[in-house]
Amino acid sequence: MPDDISAAIARTDGRFTRLEKRIAAYLQGRPEAVLVETSAEIAEKLDVSPMTVTRFFKKLGFENSAAAKAQTKHQLYGPAASRIGHRFENFSATRNQDDADADLEVATGAIRQALELRATALWKEIVDRVATADSVHAIGFQTMRYLADGLCLRLGYIRANVHLLDGSDGVYARLLTDPAPRRVLIIIDTFRYAAHGPVLARAARQRGIDVIVLCDEFCEWAPAITPWVLVFSAESRFFVGMPTGIHFALNLLVQDLIAGLGDKARAQIELLSGAQELFGQFLR
């Protein structure tokens, strides 16, 4: 049985039919799809027949899609040596001349997903919560810290009382002792999740703080704590996580908040523009 979906695809590439290559490109982009999508769902998404998906998995050496799912689950959640020790080796083995097309498919799919979320009632409620809050706090765990940092920098241009949390004090005092009556906490995290994430989210909710979580589809803890969860497909094709969907969604969030804040956003931007002129921030 193949030990890794991506490696198995790379080894079998020369024997794929045209439609099977479409499936291969999709699963190379996000091999965890076999965990969260049925063969029928994959077939519908890629406009191929369920039988084509079944033949694809058999060609890889799996008895069926269930066997592929079981093996992928072991790869992700099994012994550390299997999940981490061979990660770079497997990544290197699957890179080939078709990388540009596959990378484009992953990126465009992530952007499309963000736009679809933007059209939901959940998104509109999140925009309203952030726009009307007295203070906003954001934290990105592990490699997602840069997204929270960038979000806070940009939010600070359009509204007051925006704070980046880093947890360096060990108790997140800036959030939990904030006297503002309406507070929002934005958490950004992907697999493998920081242990502090659910603890912080529960503590915030117990204090009446609205908690918004942006995560991938393997985050089981968030929906049990807060209704405001934006889920994005994991982009595991890349050795270092490239959260294109989350990144683009945060850009959309800022744009929608500008519209939602209206004159308040304009006043904040004018205030900061004046400060920039005072301190001579720009050459021109």
Buried (B, 14 or more C-beta within 10 A) or exposed (E): EBEBBBBBBBBBBEEBEEBBBBBBBBBBBBBBBBBBBBBEEBBBEBEBBBEBBBBBBBBBBBEEBEBBBBBBEEBBEEEEEBBEEBEEEBBEBBBEEEEEEBBEBBBEBBBEBBEEBBEEEBBEBBBEBBBEBEBBBBBBBEBBBEBBBBBBEBBBBBBEBBBBBEBEEEEBEBBBEBEEEEBBBBBBBBBEBBEBBBEBBBBBBEEEBBBBBBBBBBBEBBEEBBEBBBBBBBBBBEEEBBBBBBBBBBBBBBBBBBEBBEEBBEBBBEEBEEEEEEEEEEEE
